[in-house]
Amino acid sequence: MVMNHEIIIFSPILAVLIGSIVFTIFKKRKRSAKSIYKLIDDLEKKYIY
């Protein structure tokens, strides 16, 4: 009985923790891709136009 109670309490906490870690990783990757595209655009404007 005690094991089932601990699983019920800790599994949602663990799921939320893993979900938040994955979300922050994807958010950082998205931001870095945006900054790379901005850098490319800035270089094009500087050297081509």
MODELLER restraints for C-alpha pairs under 7 A, 6 or more apart:
rsr = mdl.restraints
at = mdl.atoms
